[in-house]
Amino acid sequence: MKGLTLSLLLGIPLLLAAWVVVQLNASAGALLFITAFTFPLILMGRYFHENPRKAAIFVGVMVVLTLLFRPPPVSSPNIYFGLHFATGCWKPEENLWPLNGSADVAYSCSYLTESGVLHVSGMAWEKTWVRLPVTGRVVVLDAPTEKVDEAYLAAVERAEKSGYEPVVENRTARATLLRKGSQCVYIAERDVLGEGIAVVSARGNCEAVEEFARIRSS
């Protein structure tokens, strides 16, 4: 019985790790699942050769545990829906100005408000995260903050070069409102429903832009 217990103590941590790794890389995760089953059998080969029924019990228990350890299915909205929620757009229809560069998802569109036409654009990058086995708790392994910060600062600089000046009282570490006459540009960093981080911009009549900024920042 000690041999079976030891085999399970070796296999269970590998199963837990496999459920994490498979979310990051399917091939590596599958290999780790195979290892979780085969490594204890190989290491305890003499014991299982002398007790073949224990080998069958080990495999059966491991199969059951594999199913029990599976993280709950993902139920949160994805980054595409998240960027739509942040911008009101579903696809890139126009120039992303003042945003520029590449991202995992990029949307832009125009829509009519009571205060005038609002041009909105957004770029989002996904976080690297996994759901832990059994509990399903989300652990973020990497957040693309550097890419987002660079895109945000570059967009502010691009707007300033076009003659827009920051409105000091409406500037924070993650959001800037810039004005040029009656026209404004709002640029901000946003978390996208836990799935990623985005840079969102709105430009047009100042009243419309400020209304957008109030709604999206609330």
Secondary structure by P-SEA (a helix, b strand, c coil): caaaaaaaaacaaaaaaaaaaaaacaaaaaaaaaaaccaaaaaaaaaaaacaaaaaaaaaaaaaaaaaacccccccccaaaaaaaaccccccccccccccccccbbbbbcccccccbbbbbbbbbbccccccccccbbbbcccaaaaaaaaaaaaaaaaaaaccccccccccccbbbbbccccbbbbbcccccccccbbbbbbccaaaaaaaaaaaac
